[in-house]
Amino acid sequence: MIGNYFARLTGSKRNLLALLASSVILTAGCANMSMAPTGTNPFSSPASLSGKIHGGNQPVTGAKVTLWFFGQSKPAVLAATTASDNLGSFSFTKDPVNGNAGDDGTTDTYSCPSDPTNDPLVYVLSQGGNTQNNGNPAQTNSAAAFIAIYGDCKELTASNFVFMSEVTTVATMAAAGQFFNPALDSFTADGTGQQKAIVDNLHNTIALLANSTTGFGVPSTALAANAAGDINPAVTVTATPEPGKINLLANIISACVNGATSSAAGCTSLFSAAAPPIRDTTNLNPPSNFPAAADTLQALYYMFTNPSSSSTANMTTLFGLAGGTGAPYQPSAPQPTDWTVGISYSSTSTCGTSSGGTGAFINSPIDVNIDAQ
């Protein structure tokens, strides 16, 4: 019987603790197991990417919404639009011509790279807008920022939709925070083969934490082995996140999102208590100490990369922002000792004992590649 595996996500590193039920898990003859869904349908005609922005208990209107490629050394906007209706809706249109120079980020039309070997991950960023749904077009909270990942550019279809909420933003930052640059509010990666494997599967990891269609957390997910590449396609692994902790983090940033402006009490308390990461503990090396957070994305990044928030007092202040039983996302966890988010992987399937046997699906702890799979 396979024991439990626990992966804890932070903004800078991953720690995988293999909790082995017995030594039988290392029996010879087991093979790798892929936990990534595969196969998507590219399209060649114009289609829309769509979504909604919802902060706490109400839609966000008038936000600036921009589309980006993941991993560019100098991030550039692919397309831009505004969440203009009273539901916080937005959409982007794909140009059927790849590499169209006219798609320069000033309109809501985007195109994928013309290079057939270049298929970058696409993500969307929302900034500002009226977060109180009071019909005032002049009101904006510049500290309200949401982020979500769509998928690889050339495989996106008209059915791709993201519900941008505090929960999906927390899930995205928990999974992809190691690539986040708070100075730019964007994701960057070095393009190496190892990082590309992780980046390409980020949306699968995020899906274990939150549902991008509903904007709410996910209690657990049954992951079936890939029949095309695994010895035993009947094997399943259950991935169980910490939905209460995800909701807690979402409730904390919603205290800022639901304010009228960035100077609202929920924002000022969040930014003062979300202590910046300690220098040389992240993949970023600023010339001086990190500045105080100025929006909810930066605050989340700080909480994941400095998960103790540098003091018990800061932890208590942040927990106090969550709002208890009246908070928008429930159930919410009690006050934690740190802000990291974990996913537990478990299975009752047997490993098998014969070399190449039909019951075999894992060889050793090194085969549990959480990010890459």
N, C-alpha and C positions, 0 to 999 in steps of 0.2 A: 504494500500500500504506500502511496506517495504521501509524504508529509506536507506540512505547510511551508510556503515560501513567502517572505515578507519583504516588499520593496518600499522604501521610504523616499518620497520625492522632496527635494529641496531645490532652491533656485540655482545652486552651484554644482552639486555633486549628487550621485546616487549611492546609496548603501544597500546592498542585498544581503540579508541574513538568511542563510539556508538552515532551516530547522528540520533536520532529518528525523523521520519517525523511526527508522532503523537502517542498518547498513545495507539492507537489501536494495535500497535505491541505487547503489553503486554497482549492482550486478552487471557483469559484462554482457554485451550484446544488445543493449538498449540504444535507440537512435534519437536524433534531435526531434523536437516537436515544435512546429511553427504555430504561433498563436495569432498571426496577423491575417485578417481577411484579405483576399486577393481578388483582382479582376474588377475593372470599371469600364464604362463605355464612353469613349471620346466622342465628341460631336464636331461637325464641320460647318454648321450653319449657326446664325446668330441665336443666342440663348441668354437667359438672365440668371444671374446669381441674386438671391434675395435674402431678406432677413428682417428682423424686428429688434428694437432696443427697448428693454423694459427694466427700469430701476426700482427695486423694492416693490411697492404696490401700484405703480403707475407707469405708463409708457413715457419714453423720452422723445420729445419732439424738437426739431430744429438743430439736431446735432450734426456736426461735420463728420461724414463717414468716408474713409479712404481705404482703398484696396492696395495691397503691397505684395511684392515677391519676398519670400523668406530667404535669408542667407546672402543677400548682396552685401559686398563690403561697404558700399555707400548706398543705403536704402533710398529708393525712389518711389514716388507715388505712381501707381498704375492708373488709377481712376479716382474720381471724387464725386460725391453727391451729398444730399442733405436728407435727413429723416424728416420729411415735411408734413406727413399726415398725423392725425391724432392717435394713431396706433403705433407710432415710432417705426413705420415701415421704410425700407430703402431697397434699391436694386441696382445692379450693374449689368451692362450688356456686353457680351463677348463679341469681338470682331472676328469674323470667320477667316480673316487674313492674318496669319501669325507675323509678328515683327513689324506691324504697321506703325510707322514713325508718327503718324497723326494722332495716335493714342498716347498723349503725353502727360496724362494725369490731371488735365484740366476739365475733362468731361466724365460722364459716367460710363464711357466705353473703354474697354481694355483689350489687349491682345497678348497672346503668349509668345515666347521667344521663337524666332524663325529657325534657330538651330535645332534639328531633330533630336539631338542628344541632351538638350537642355529643357528640363521639365520641372521648374521650381514649384515649391509649395506656395500657396496663395493664402493670405490672411487678411482680415478686415479689422479696422480700428475705428472706434467711435469716440469723439471728443466733444465735450460741452453739451449745449442744448438745454431746453427747459425740462427739468426733471420732476416738476410738481404738477404737470398736466393742468395748469390753470389758464391756458389760452393766451398767455402774455408772450408775444413773439420776441420781445426785447429782453426777456429774462433768460440768462444762461448760467450754468454752473460749469466753469472751465475745469474744475477738478474732477468732474464725472467722466471717467474714461473706461471703455469696455474693449475687449479684444476677443477674437475668435478665429479659428483656422478652418478654411474650406477644404483644401486638398490640393493635389498636384494639378497644375494649370491645365494641361492638355486633356486631362481625364474628367474635368468638371462638366457637369451637365445642367440643364435647366432645372433639374430637381434639387440642386444644391441649395440648402436653406440653413441659416443659423439664427437661433434665438439668443440674442446677446443680453444676458442677465448678469447679475453679480456672481451667480453660481457658475455659469459657463466661463466667466472671466477668471474666477479662482481656479477652475479646472485647467484652463489653458496655461495660466501662469505656473501652476504646480508642475505641469508636465514639460513646459517649454522654457521655464525661467532661466535655465542654464545658458540659453541663447539670447536673453533679453538684455538690451542696453537701455538703462533708465534715462540716460541723457538724451536719447533719441526717441524713446517710446517705440522701439522697433526691435525686431529679431535679426540677428546676424549669426552666421556660421562660417567656418573656414573652408568648407567644401571638400574636406577629406572623405574617403570612402566610409570610414566609421561614422563620422558625423552625419553624412547623407543618409545612411541606413536609419539612424535615430530620427532625423528630421522627417524622413518620408513616412515614418510610422507614428509621428506625434499625434495625429488625429485619432489613431486607434487607441493610444493611451488615454487621451482626453475623453474618449467615449466610455472608458471604464469609470470615469469620475462624474460625468454629467451628460445629459441628453441634450444635444445641440438643437433638437427640434422643439422641445418643450421648455428648455431653460432651467430644468430642475435636476437634482442629483440622481445618481443611479445606485440602488442598494447593492446589486451584485450582477455579474454577467457570466454566463456559461460560455466558455471558449472551446469550440470544437476544433480538433486537429484538421489540418488541411489534407483532404483525401488524396490530392495529387502528389504530395511530397512526403507523407508520413507513413510509417509502417502500419500503424493502427489508427485508422480514421475514426474509430468509435470512441477513442479517448477524449474525455472532456476535462477541462480545468476550470474551476470557479474563481473568478477574480472579485474580491470583496474590498471596496474602498472604505473610507471613513466618512460616510455621508453627513453625520452629525457635525463633524469638524469642518467639512466643506461648507455646510450651511452656516456654521458659526462665523467663518471667515467672510462669507457673503454678507451676513448681517452686519458685521463690523464695517465693511466698506459702504454698505447701503446707508449707514448713518451720515456719511458724507454725500453720497449720491443724491439723497433725498433733500438736501439743503438747497436753498434758492441760489446761493452763490458759493464760490470757493472759500469765502470768509465765514461761512456758517460754522457753528460750534462743533458739529460733527466732523467737519474737515480739519479745523485747527487742532482738535484733540487727536485725530488720527495721525496727522503729520508730525505732531510733536512726540507722540508715543511710539510710532513705527521707526525705531532707531535704525539709521543707515548701517549697512554691513561694515564689519571691521576690515580695514585695509588688508590686502593680500590674502583674503579668504574667498575671493570670487575670481572669475576669469577676467575681470576688469581691473585695470591698474590706473586709477585717476591720479593726476598730479598732486591732488590734495584730498582731503576727506570728502566723502560724498555729501552733497547738499541735502537739506531736508526735502522730503517728498513734496511734490506739488500737485499730484493727482493720484487717483486710486490705483492705477497700474504701478506707479513708482512705490506707493506704500505697500502693496502686495509683494513686490519684488524685495523690498527691504525686510518684510516679515519672513519671507522664505529663506533669504540669505543670511539673516541674523535672527534665527528662530526663537531666541530667548528675549529678543527686543532689548537686550543689554541690561535689563533690570526687572525685578519683580513688580515694581511700581508701574512700569510701562506695560507689562503684561496685564496688570489689573485694569489700567486705564482702557486698553484696547478691548478687553473682555466686556467692560462696562458699556461700550458703544453698541454691543450686539442687541440690546433691547429686551432680552428675556423672552417670555412667552408671547409677547406682542410683536416680535420680529417677523418679517415677511417669510423667512425660510425656516421650516420646521420638519423634523425635530432638530434642535440645535444642541451641540455638545456643551458640557460644563467647562469651566475654565481649565485649559490645558497647561502643561509645563513648557510646551514649545509649539511652534506653528507648522511643523512639518506635517505632511499628509501621506498616509501609508496606503498601500494596496496589498492585500493578502491573497496569495495564490495557493489553492489547495485542490487535491484530486483524490478520489477513492479508487481510481483505475490502477491496475497492477502494472508493475514494470516489466515483468517477464524474466525468464531465466535463460532461455536459449538464444544463441547468437542469431540475430535476424528473426527471432520469433515474432509471431503476430501480436503478442502482448507487449512488446518492447516499445517504449517511446521516449526514454531519457537515459543518458549514459552517465553523466556526472554533473555536479553543480555548475560546471563551466557552460553547460548547455542551456542553462536558464538565463537567456539573454533578454532581459525585460525590455530595455529600450529598443534594441534592434528588432525584436519580434513583435 
